[in-house]
Amino acid sequence: MDHPPPPTMASDYLKGVRPRMQVTIGEDVFILPIEGAETYEVPDNSRNSIIPLELRPDSVVYGPHTYSIGILPEATIQPSSGDGTTISSTNVKVAESHTSSGLKGLFNLLGTLAFPAATISDGLDGLASRVADWAQDTTDAKKNAQLADAISNIFNKINIDLDQVGPGFEEAVKKFGNQIDIELQDLGANNARETFIKSFPKASELRNRMNMVKRWLDVVKDSTNPHYDQALQLVKNQFLRPRTLKAGGALIVTGGALRAFAKIAWTTVLAAGGNQVDESPTLSLPSTSATTTSTTSSSSTPSATPTRKQCFVMSKRHADRTVFKQFTEELDGGVGDLTVSDAFSWQTYRTFLNQTELDYANSKDFVNVAGWSAAANQDWDEWSHTTNTSLKEQPIDLPKPKRAPVLAPTVKRRSGSENHLKLISQKSRTSHNHVIGKLPPDDYTYDELLGKGSTIYVFDTGFNMFHEDFALNGRKVDSYVVPNTETLPGIPEDLQAPEDMTDYKNHGTGVASVAGGLRYGVASKANLCLIKISNCAKNPQNPGSGRYLSRVTTADALIDAFEHAFRHIAERRANGDKGYSIFSMSFI
């Protein structure tokens, strides 16, 4: 297997060139970033002033003074020039129990970190719910002080968990190094090492930022403080951007990497020594709505993680692509699936969000709709209600239907045809086609073009591609299967039906045949693009029966199908095909 080279940022860090450092300034402790810089404004009540702070990998700028940070285990540091506050630096301490190598060691580490990571996410979700009303009304000083005190307490608990999660995981990545990268790529997690290294430095940044918010919350508790209004606005801004505190902070890795790892690791010898469970865990991922299990050396503590479900976000037509991309990065660090194509004028983003984050997405002017996917644990009515009530754009003004042109006297006629073909040939009371009215009712009368040059896109349950009605006969017949990741979200792979064109419901084959089949089709010379939009899964209560149960059509599956259809149309246009495009969606 060919493996891509590691990212530049990861390379030197994995070699352990410089240990991770933390600094203490007054009563505040900050972990220095691996790269780049973090900037803050620190309230200094003793001087009744606000001091700018900038953290760098090897230095700190506090007010007008710069401090060079070495790599000694402990040091007291004076500013490089002039008189200033004395600060201290120490190495970030990591848990020695996470020094084993290979996948088993990594799995044990993930288990140890699962519980604090879950409680961090839970705490952050709790913050979002507590300040939802407060962010809209901050005129009551007493209420402000009470909420500031409550939030500070939540921050204290989260910081304890962050101390366990962040630096420990970074150190483990350095120790496992290339071995993790290669083995996880073999399991399908091609960006595993990069994801690890980019995720957990953010846990440290999260801790730093929360410390600063706590300092400003202390100011909010005192309405007589000269910086009260500024503090109130700063804190309010933090909570009006709910993903700011969450991006990458408590998440061990993004969905694709850990799901591929955890599923295999949990069901093989790698789980030896831990508690055996019946189902594969999801370790504090954005997608998690199940129970997260912590496998430490002494106990295993289950904890329900906050509910995040698979969602889709669609921009308005002609929305700025750069703005939408920046928004996805703000929403969840950009770890979801962003689809942008010249074939259509909007963008879509698929990821895992909770209700607060979903509401935040819907608040954006450039977002047309953000809603739940119709996943395995959610019924169709709930999904329909969520998405339909959040649509912002008005329905498209479709042109009024036009009567087909009158057929020439030399129309084609076929005897002994199927009933549905004979039926559409009959004269109605308001028909202007007098030629048809003179023909025997048992004959099928049709325009000899029979849809030639047009392409019918059939979105349905699957298709029997070996059926005689789908023979080429001088036309094109294309097909596409929406992946199981979109049609069967949240369903274990061993329960999923194969990702192929099989029509388990025997519906799509019939629809496509009537539309464009050589024998049964109304437009038998039209090109076909057959798109399977739903799939089946085994009954989890009786997986050995061999029977598959149909699943609902998910929103993500429809989006994926339409995106494919629009790309297909764009390719036809680019190749000079100016024929009509007809969509058949009889599943609605």
Rosetta blueprint (number, residue, H / E / L):
1 M L
2 D L
3 H L
4 P L
5 P L
6 P L
7 P L
8 T H
9 M H
10 A H
11 S H
12 D H
13 Y H
14 L H
15 K L
16 G L
17 V L
18 R L
19 P L
20 R L
21 M E
22 Q E
23 V E
24 T E
25 I E
26 G L
27 E L
28 D E
29 V E
30 F E
31 I E
32 L L
33 P L
34 I L
35 E L
36 G L
37 A L
38 E E
39 T E
40 Y E
41 E E
42 V E
43 P E
44 D E
45 N L
46 S L
47 R L
48 N L
49 S E
50 I E
51 I E
52 P E
53 L E
54 E E
55 L E
56 R L
57 P L
58 D L
59 S E
60 V E
61 V E
62 Y E
63 G L
64 P L
65 H E
66 T E
67 Y E
68 S E
69 I L
70 G L
71 I L
72 L L
73 P L
74 E E
75 A E
76 T E
77 I E
78 Q L
79 P L
80 S L
81 S L
82 G L
83 D L
84 G L
85 T L
86 T L
87 I E
88 S E
89 S E
90 T E
91 N E
92 V L
93 K L
94 V L
95 A L
96 E H
97 S H
98 H H
99 T L
100 S L
101 S L
102 G H
103 L H
104 K H
105 G H
106 L H
107 F H
108 N H
109 L H
110 L H
111 G H
112 T H
113 L H
114 A H
115 F H
116 P H
117 A H
118 A H
119 T H
120 I H
121 S H
122 D H
123 G H
124 L H
125 D H
126 G H
127 L H
128 A H
129 S H
130 R H
131 V L
132 A L
133 D L
134 W H
135 A H
136 Q H
137 D L
138 T L
139 T L
140 D L
141 A H
142 K H
143 K H
144 N H
145 A H
146 Q H
147 L H
148 A H
149 D H
150 A H
151 I H
152 S H
153 N H
154 I H
155 F H
156 N H
157 K H
158 I H
159 N H
160 I H
161 D H
162 L H
163 D H
164 Q H
165 V H
166 G H
167 P H
168 G H
169 F H
170 E H
171 E H
172 A H
173 V H
174 K H
175 K H
176 F H
177 G H
178 N H
179 Q H
180 I H
181 D H
182 I H
183 E H
184 L H
185 Q H
186 D H
187 L L
188 G L
189 A L
190 N L
191 N L
192 A H
193 R H
194 E H
195 T H
196 F H
197 I H
198 K H
199 S H
200 F L
201 P H
202 K H
203 A H
204 S H
205 E H
206 L H
207 R H
208 N H
209 R H
210 M H
211 N H
212 M H
213 V H
214 K H
215 R H
216 W H
217 L H
218 D H
219 V H
220 V H
221 K L
222 D L
223 S L
224 T L
225 N L
226 P L
227 H L
228 Y H
229 D H
230 Q H
231 A H
232 L H
233 Q H
234 L H
235 V H
236 K H
237 N H
238 Q H
239 F H
240 L H
241 R L
242 P L
243 R L
244 T L
245 L L
246 K L
247 A L
248 G L
249 G L
250 A L
251 L L
252 I L
253 V L
254 T L
255 G H
256 G H
257 A H
258 L H
259 R H
260 A H
261 F H
262 A H
263 K H
264 I H
265 A H
266 W H
267 T L
268 T L
269 V H
270 L H
271 A H
272 A L
273 G L
274 G L
275 N L
276 Q L
277 V L
278 D L
279 E L
280 S L
281 P L
282 T L
283 L L
284 S L
285 L L
286 P L
287 S L
288 T L
289 S L
290 A L
291 T E
292 T E
293 T E
294 S E
295 T E
296 T L
297 S L
298 S L
299 S L
300 S E
301 T E
302 P E
303 S E
304 A E
305 T L
306 P L
307 T L
308 R L
309 K E
310 Q E
311 C E
312 F E
313 V E
314 M E
315 S E
316 K L
317 R L
318 H L
319 A L
320 D L
321 R H
322 T H
323 V H
324 F H
325 K H
326 Q H
327 F H
328 T H
329 E H
330 E H
331 L H
332 D H
333 G L
334 G L
335 V L
336 G L
337 D E
338 L E
339 T E
340 V L
341 S L
342 D L
343 A L
344 F L
345 S L
346 W L
347 Q L
348 T E
349 Y E
350 R E
351 T E
352 F E
353 L E
354 N L
355 Q H
356 T H
357 E H
358 L H
359 D H
360 Y H
361 A H
362 N H
363 S L
364 K L
365 D L
366 F L
367 V E
368 N E
369 V E
370 A E
371 G E
372 W E
373 S L
374 A L
375 A L
376 A L
377 N L
378 Q L
379 D L
380 W H
381 D H
382 E H
383 W H
384 S H
385 H H
386 T H
387 T H
388 N H
389 T H
390 S H
391 L L
392 K L
393 E L
394 Q L
395 P L
396 I L
397 D L
398 L L
399 P L
400 K L
401 P L
402 K L
403 R L
404 A L
405 P L
406 V L
407 L L
408 A L
409 P L
410 T L
411 V L
412 K E
413 R E
414 R E
415 S E
416 G L
417 S L
418 E L
419 N H
420 H H
421 L H
422 K H
423 L H
424 I L
425 S L
426 Q L
427 K L
428 S L
429 R L
430 T L
431 S L
432 H L
433 N L
434 H H
435 V H
436 I H
437 G H
438 K L
439 L L
440 P L
441 P L
442 D L
443 D E
444 Y E
445 T E
446 Y E
447 D L
448 E L
449 L L
450 L L
451 G L
452 K L
453 G L
454 S L
455 T E
456 I E
457 Y E
458 V E
459 F E
460 D E
461 T L
462 G L
463 F L
464 N L
465 M L
466 F L
467 H L
468 E H
469 D H
470 F H
471 A L
472 L L
473 N L
474 G L
475 R L
476 K L
477 V E
478 D E
479 S E
480 Y E
481 V E
482 V L
483 P L
484 N H
485 T H
486 E H
487 T H
488 L L
489 P L
490 G L
491 I L
492 P L
493 E H
494 D H
495 L H
496 Q E
497 A L
498 P L
499 E L
500 D L
501 M L
502 T L
503 D L
504 Y L
505 K L
506 N L
507 H L
508 G H
509 T H
510 G H
511 V H
512 A H
513 S H
514 V H
515 A H
516 G H
517 G L
518 L L
519 R L
520 Y L
521 G L
522 V L
523 A L
524 S L
525 K L
526 A L
527 N E
528 L E
529 C E
530 L E
531 I E
532 K E
533 I L
534 S L
535 N L
536 C E
537 A E
538 K E
539 N L
540 P L
541 Q L
542 N L
543 P H
544 G H
545 S H
546 G L
547 R L
548 Y E
549 L E
550 S E
551 R L
552 V L
553 T L
554 T L
555 A H
556 D H
557 A H
558 L H
559 I H
560 D H
561 A H
562 F H
563 E H
564 H H
565 A H
566 F H
567 R H
568 H H
569 I H
570 A H
571 E H
572 R H
573 R H
574 A H
575 N L
576 G L
577 D L
578 K L
579 G L
580 Y L
581 S E
582 I E
583 F E
584 S E
585 M L
586 S L
587 F L
588 I L
